[in-house]
């Protein structure tokens, strides 16, 4: 029975659908479920994370976020706090706490529950 489980688990993982890229229009339709986070997202993150030419990973596009997510949530949070590439420190969200930024990262990376 254990041997069957060792075979079945990798096969089930292989059946997961591959992430598909989103268009900026698809990305722009996404909004956090939490009303407060939705307001913070609309006021700061959305301006860049729904525009293909901004070089920011599009909200909800796992093909762009998965390699970043692989670096770890702490690295993503640090980058958002101090700035990274063209992104200013805090993503210019002056009301955002570290917890807010972490929740916004999860949402944009397609990992909001």
N, C-alpha and C positions, 0 to 999 in steps of 0.2 A: 504494500500500500504506500509506503514512504517513497519507493522508487517512482510510483505513478505520480505522486505529488511533485517530485523533483522535475519530472518531465512536463507536467501540466502547467506549472507556474510560469516558466519561461514562454510557453506557447500562448498562454493568456496575455502575457505582457506584449507579445508580438502582435496580438490582435487589436491593440489599441490603435485608433485612427491617428494618422500622422497629423501634426499641427498644420493648419493651412494659413497662409498669409491673409491678412485683412487689408481692405482698401482704406484710405483715409475716411471715406464716407461711412463705412461700416464701423470703424473705430469711433468716429464722432457720435454715433448713436448710443454708445455705452455710457452708463452712469452708475456710480456706486449706489448700493441699496440704502445705505445710511444717509439720511437727509443732510446731516452736518458735513459728512465727507463729500457728498455730492456738491455742496456749496463750495467747499475748499477746492475740490477738483476743478469745478467750473471757473473759479477765480484765479487759479494758478497753473495747474498741470495741463489742462485741456488745450490751451493755446499752442503748445508745442507738440504734445503727445498724440495729436490727431492730424498732424500736418506732415506729409511724407518728406517734404524738402527740408524740414527742420533738423534732420539727422537724429532726432529723439526716437526711441522705439515707440511704435504706435500702441496705444492702449488696446489691450486684449489680444495683440498679435504674438502668440506664443513662439512663432518662428523667430521673432526678434528678441523676445524676452527670455526664452529658455537658456541661451548661452550666458546671459547676464545672471539669471537666477542660479545657475550652476556655481557661480562665484560665492554665493551665500547671501542670505538676507542682511547680515551685518555689513558686508561690503557695499551692498546697494544702499543701505541706510546711511552709511558714512558718506558715500558719494553724493547722496541727496542733501545731506547736511552741509557739506563743505563745498559742494559744486563739483562738476565733472564735465570735461569737454566744454560744450557751449551752455551747459546748464548752470545757472547761478546758484549760489549757496541757498539752501532751503527751497529751491525751485521758486523763489520769490513769494513763498507762502509765509507771510510774516506772522500769521496766527497759528501755524502748524507746530504742534509738539512733535517730539520724536515718535510718539505713538501714532499720531496722525500720519506722519510721513510713512511709517511702516505699513499702516493700513492702506494708504494710497498706492504704495509700491505693490502690495499684494493685489489690489484691484487692477492696476494697470498691467501687471504681469499675468493676469488671467487666473489668479489663485484666490479670489474672493469666494468664500463659501456660498 
